[in-house]
Amino acid sequence: MKTLIVAMACSTGLTGPALASERTMYVSGDGLNVRYCASGDCCIADRLSLNEPVSVIEEQDGWARISVFHDATFRNTTCVRPEEGQAAHWVSMRFLTDAVPDGADPNAWFGMLSDRRIRGVPRVGDYGLTRRDVETIRRYASRLLLDGTCEGIDAGNKSVVEDSTYYVACQGETEKRYFTAKDAAS
């Protein structure tokens, strides 16, 4: 798994110590709050279900960071907000386990390619997409998120018009961004 994550990081240009130590863990309690910083007082970003896999990028004082740092819009005024550009998704380590749940595929990829800001990308098998197709779309989408080009990805798929071409749509944009597998790998 670590070899796969490091290989993905190198092929996407995502390098650094956070990826080298990334590991997959599983949620051990239902309804786990995902927060924007490493504290129980921080704003809630999402909730995770029992046995859901997460990619732990960093551990800090009993908290696990499961996303890259990004900007976030906060509407709730009663929670603690991180500094601008320092929002990330964090969960309490006490509700995570290394034990693979029954029926889970321990060889499945998660990591940077499973960033929760990437939405609307079909799964392997949908519309005839292969695992390589889905990884290519998510790899390119991850790069757009990391370099700040997009705040989120609303859609992505393989083009039905152009052979060997894919597209993603950034959150709030109407135009699609077309690319090839070579573009995603460079």
C-alpha positions, 0 to 999 in steps of 0.5 A: 500500500505504501509503495502504491501511495508513494508511486501515486505521489511521484506520478502526480508531483505530490511529494513530501513527508506527509505522503510517505507516512500515509496509511489506510485506517477504518472508522470504528464508530458510526457517525464520526465527526470530521472537523476542519482542525484538530480539536473537538471545538472545531467546525464539523465538515462531514460525518463518516460511517462505521468501517469507512476507510480513511487515509491518515496523512498526519497524526497530531495530539490524538487527531488524524488529518485525512485531507490536504490543507485547503481554504474553506467557507464557514457559515457557523459562527459558534465553532472554532475556525482554522486560519485561512488556508489551513483548513483540513479534514481531521478525525479523532484517532480513538475512533480509528482502527488498523483492523480491516473490517470483514468484507473490506478490500485492504488493497483498495486505494484511497489516499490523495485520490479519495479527497472528499472535495472530488465529487461526481466522478463515476466508480470503476465499471460505471459507463465502462470506466476502468480502474485506470480511467478513474485513477486518471480522472482523480489524479488530475482532479487532485492536482487542480485542488492542490495547486488551488485552481479549483476549490472542488470538483463537481464532475469528471468522466471520460470523453465520449467524443475524443478518444483517450481524453477525459474531463473534470468540471471545477466547482462553480464553473460551467466549462469542462477541463479536458486532458489526457492520461499523459497530462494527468501523469505529468 
